[in-house]
């Protein structure tokens, strides 16, 4: 039996996955900007 509508569980997993992806994207952008500043500071101090 093929269900056309996603089940409640599937919708829940989709929501969780989206929020986790959002957190990971924010984390990646923060860490990349921090490491950019860090490496820039090291370059200037040499």
MDAnalysis code that builds the backbone (N, CA, C; Angstrom):
import MDAnalysis as mda
import numpy as np

u = mda.Universe.empty(138, n_residues=46, atom_resindex=np.repeat(np.arange(46), 3), trajectory=True)
u.add_TopologyAttr("name", ["N", "CA", "C"] * 46)
u.add_TopologyAttr("resid", np.arange(1, 47))
u.add_TopologyAttr("resname", ["UNK", "UNK", "UNK", "UNK", "UNK", "UNK", "UNK", "UNK", "UNK", "UNK", "UNK", "UNK", "UNK", "UNK", "UNK", "UNK", "UNK", "UNK", "UNK", "UNK", "UNK", "UNK", "UNK", "UNK", "UNK", "UNK", "UNK", "UNK", "UNK", "UNK", "UNK", "UNK", "UNK", "UNK", "UNK", "UNK", "UNK", "UNK", "UNK", "UNK", "UNK", "UNK", "UNK", "UNK", "UNK", "UNK"])
u.atoms.positions = np.array([
    [0.845, -1.195, 0.000],
    [0.000, 0.000, 0.000],
    [0.878, 1.242, 0.000],
    [0.704, 2.079, -1.006],
    [1.491, 3.309, -1.099],
    [0.669, 4.461, -0.543],
    [1.167, 5.095, 0.489],
    [0.458, 6.235, 1.079],
    [0.896, 7.511, 0.375],
    [-0.056, 8.301, -0.073],
    [0.281, 9.532, -0.778],
    [0.751, 10.604, 0.205],
    [0.000, 10.759, 1.298],
    [0.393, 11.778, 2.273],
    [1.491, 11.239, 3.174],
    [2.474, 12.053, 3.494],
    [3.497, 11.607, 4.440],
    [2.877, 11.366, 5.802],
    [3.317, 10.328, 6.466],
    [2.759, 10.017, 7.778],
    [3.187, 11.066, 8.795],
    [2.552, 10.998, 9.948],
    [2.878, 11.949, 11.017],
    [4.349, 11.829, 11.394],
    [4.848, 10.580, 11.463],
    [6.253, 10.367, 11.827],
    [7.173, 10.984, 10.787],
    [6.850, 10.753, 9.501],
    [7.702, 11.298, 8.444],
    [7.734, 12.824, 8.508],
    [6.569, 13.431, 8.762],
    [6.540, 14.891, 8.883],
    [7.395, 15.336, 10.061],
    [7.295, 14.596, 11.171],
    [8.097, 14.940, 12.346],
    [9.579, 14.838, 12.044],
    [9.977, 13.755, 11.373],
    [11.389, 13.596, 11.033],
    [11.850, 14.714, 10.102],
    [10.993, 15.088, 9.146],
    [11.355, 16.165, 8.231],
    [11.586, 17.467, 8.982],
    [10.713, 17.758, 9.947],
    [10.870, 18.986, 10.732],
    [12.155, 18.950, 11.535],
    [12.411, 17.807, 12.176],
    [13.632, 17.687, 12.980],
    [14.857, 17.844, 12.093],
    [14.825, 17.183, 10.927],
    [15.977, 17.247, 10.033],
    [16.224, 18.689, 9.583],
    [15.145, 19.419, 9.271],
    [15.308, 20.811, 8.837],
    [15.907, 21.661, 9.946],
    [15.411, 21.486, 11.172],
    [15.930, 22.311, 12.269],
    [17.379, 21.949, 12.559],
    [17.718, 20.659, 12.479],
    [19.113, 20.257, 12.698],
    [20.000, 20.858, 11.614],
    [19.514, 20.826, 10.361],
    [20.295, 21.410, 9.276],
    [20.491, 22.906, 9.500],
    [19.460, 23.592, 9.958],
    [19.585, 25.020, 10.224],
    [20.632, 25.292, 11.287],
    [20.609, 24.492, 12.352],
    [21.599, 24.669, 13.420],
    [22.996, 24.410, 12.879],
    [23.149, 23.348, 12.080],
    [24.466, 23.026, 11.524],
    [24.945, 24.148, 10.609],
    [24.046, 24.693, 9.778],
    [24.437, 25.785, 8.889],
    [24.902, 26.992, 9.693],
    [24.154, 27.348, 10.745],
    [24.564, 28.475, 11.588],
    [25.913, 28.185, 12.225],
    [26.080, 26.969, 12.752],
    [27.333, 26.589, 13.404],
    [28.491, 26.699, 12.418],
    [28.281, 26.198, 11.177],
    [29.341, 26.251, 10.176],
    [29.700, 27.691, 9.832],
    [28.704, 28.559, 9.659],
    [29.003, 29.945, 9.303],
    [29.733, 30.636, 10.450],
    [29.338, 30.340, 11.690],
    [30.012, 30.963, 12.837],
    [31.447, 30.484, 12.925],
    [31.668, 29.177, 12.832],
    [33.025, 28.651, 12.976],
    [33.905, 29.105, 11.820],
    [33.353, 29.195, 10.601],
    [34.181, 29.621, 9.474],
    [34.571, 31.088, 9.634],
    [33.665, 31.943, 10.116],
    [34.016, 33.350, 10.310],
    [35.025, 33.486, 11.440],
    [34.880, 32.673, 12.492],
    [35.835, 32.731, 13.600],
    [37.212, 32.290, 13.120],
    [37.276, 31.201, 12.350],
    [38.573, 30.721, 11.882],
    [39.176, 31.710, 10.885],
    [38.331, 32.397, 10.098],
    [38.841, 33.436, 9.201],
    [39.501, 34.548, 10.013],
    [38.818, 35.032, 11.043],
    [39.392, 36.086, 11.882],
    [40.666, 35.589, 12.551],
    [40.638, 34.343, 13.001],
    [41.787, 33.779, 13.699],
    [42.999, 33.733, 12.768],
    [42.821, 33.188, 11.554],
    [43.949, 33.077, 10.630],
    [44.398, 34.458, 10.172],
    [43.459, 35.398, 10.017],
    [43.842, 36.762, 9.649],
    [44.683, 37.387, 10.755],
    [44.285, 37.173, 12.002],
    [45.054, 37.699, 13.130],
    [46.449, 37.101, 13.162],
    [46.576, 35.816, 12.880],
    [47.897, 35.173, 12.872],
    [48.749, 35.764, 11.757],
    [48.155, 35.963, 10.582],
    [48.912, 36.523, 9.464],
    [49.421, 37.918, 9.806],
    [48.601, 38.731, 10.446],
    [49.004, 40.097, 10.776],
    [50.064, 40.115, 11.865],
    [50.055, 39.119, 12.758],
    [51.002, 39.134, 13.871],
    [52.385, 38.669, 13.433],
    [52.498, 38.033, 12.280],
    [53.810, 37.545, 11.826],
    [54.626, 38.659, 11.189],
])
